[in-house]
């Protein structure tokens, strides 16, 4: 990203299947099983603020961002929590194809 001639780096983490989210934008990572989270996903889908990063797989977690968008992922919340805490490495997506 370029800002006024200066290059800025954005720290991202993999949510699986070649999709990445900026670490600084994440508010919460939640499992998708509860009714309130399922309802939030449906509302985001209707409002156009849902980002589907499942690559057609079963949704296991939801990432809530500071701008109101929701990112659904086929990876579990524990996996995403570990990824958000560790620096990005090339092998993070290797197990996902």
SVG drawing of the C-alpha trace seen along z (x, -y; Angstrom):
<svg xmlns="http://www.w3.org/2000/svg" viewBox="-31 -12 39 42">
<polyline fill="none" stroke="black" stroke-width="0.4" points="0.0,0.0 1.3,-3.5 0.4,-6.5 1.7,-9.9 4.7,-8.4 5.6,-6.2 5.1,-2.5 3.2,-0.9 3.0,2.7 -0.2,4.4 0.1,7.4 -2.2,10.1 -3.0,13.7 -4.5,16.6 -8.1,17.5 -7.6,20.4 -7.6,21.3 -5.5,18.3 -7.6,15.7 -6.1,13.2 -7.4,10.7 -5.6,7.7 -4.7,8.4 -5.4,4.9 -9.0,5.1 -10.1,8.1 -12.4,7.6 -13.3,11.2 -13.1,14.8 -16.1,17.0 -17.3,20.5 -20.4,20.5 -22.5,22.9 -24.5,20.4 -27.7,18.9 -26.6,15.2 -23.6,15.8 -25.6,17.7 -28.1,14.8 -25.2,12.3 -23.9,14.3 -27.4,14.3 -27.8,10.5 -24.4,9.8 -25.2,12.0 -28.4,10.0 -26.6,6.6 -23.7,7.5 -21.1,7.3 -20.3,11.0 -17.0,12.2 -17.0,16.0 -13.5,17.5 -14.7,21.1 -13.9,22.2 -17.2,24.1 -16.3,26.0 -18.4,26.1 -18.2,22.9 -16.4,23.4 -15.7,19.9 -16.6,16.2 -14.1,13.3 -15.7,10.0 -13.9,6.9 -13.9,3.3 -15.7,2.1 -18.7,4.3 -17.8,7.0 -17.9,10.7 -15.5,13.2 -16.6,16.8 -13.9,19.5 -13.6,23.2 -11.0,23.3 -11.8,23.5 -11.5,20.6 -8.6,22.1 -6.6,22.4 -7.4,18.8 -6.4,17.6 -3.1,19.3 -2.5,17.8 -3.4,14.3 -0.8,14.5 2.1,15.8 3.9,14.0 2.9,14.9 4.8,17.8 4.6,19.3 3.6,22.7 0.4,21.6 -1.9,22.5 0.0,25.7 -2.5,28.0 -5.4,26.4 -4.5,27.0"/>
</svg>
